[in-house]
Amino acid sequence: MTGQIANPSIRLKAPTPTARPTEGAANRERDVKIDVEHLSFFYGAKRALEDISVKIHPNVVTAFIGPSGCGKSTFLRTLNRMNDIIPGARVEGTARIDGNDIYAPGVDVVGLRRRVGMVFQKSNPFPKSIFENVAYGLRINGMAGSKAELAGRVEESLRQAALWDEVKDRLQESALAMSGGQQQRLCIARALAVRPDILLMDEPASALDPIATQRIEELVYDLKKAYTIVIVTHNMQQAARVSDHTAFFWLGRLIEYDRTDKIFTAPAEKLTEDYVTGRFG
């Protein structure tokens, strides 16, 4: 995704200074996991995100929706600084997790990515055994003091990813022999093994069949009890099914952010209404 902003043919109403769900937000103002203020992101001279402000609360699922190239995946990757690896990338504004500015000088980016796990659109298991895929992050971070502890953490992660019962008798087999849906749940288990606070998911079911997609959606619903989840999806029905709050992006701007039921039944912005009713996108 280039994320480049074109000249819009539709006049935009300027987003509110800080977008957040309206109902109950005042009472939960201090209960914020991710707090982004006036964030803009650039690929060299090209601005891909413009003045994004959003507050995301813990233990909810937040969906990012919008047309291809609107900036939703780019914004997702700003939350664990995955965009840092792109030459010429730069950020203006602030992004805080638990009150700490993740773009402040001296931030441990490796530590940040342990706390903010990520699952990508295409499953990417390592060419190793199922066990070693999940154990990998635990080993390199020295997070298991014994073989028994390592095995316990691997089992715990596979159970969280609703995969243990399917693979417990073949942990030493290659992960590459698994089905696509199983591979994606393995990647989720791998991300969960280091016990992050936040899980970012970039279209995690877009390459899966309907049955595997349903398993992923059920898993997302269960995981929010323990994690704050942000999911990018091109599938509006999926967003409506799995998310508590939805953010609509268009041409690098956050147009509207509110409870999912409100976004899909009574959006405040005409542009949001046009998108969710299929008039464009």
Buried (B, 14 or more C-beta within 10 A) or exposed (E): EEBEBEEEEEEEEEBEEBBBBEEEBEEBEEEBBBBBBEBBBBBEEEBBBBBBBBBBBBBBBBBBBBBEBBBBBBBBBBBBBBBEEEEEBEBBBBBBBEEEEBBEEEEEEEEBBBBBBBBBBEBEBBEBBBBBBBBBBBEEEEBBEEEEEBBEBBBBBBBBBBBBEBBEEEBEEBBEEBEBBBBBBBBBBBBBBBBBBBBBBBBBBBBBEEEBBBBBBEBBBEBBEEBBBBBBBBBBEBBBBBBBBBBBBBBBBBBBBBBBEBBBEEBBBEBBBBBBEEEEB
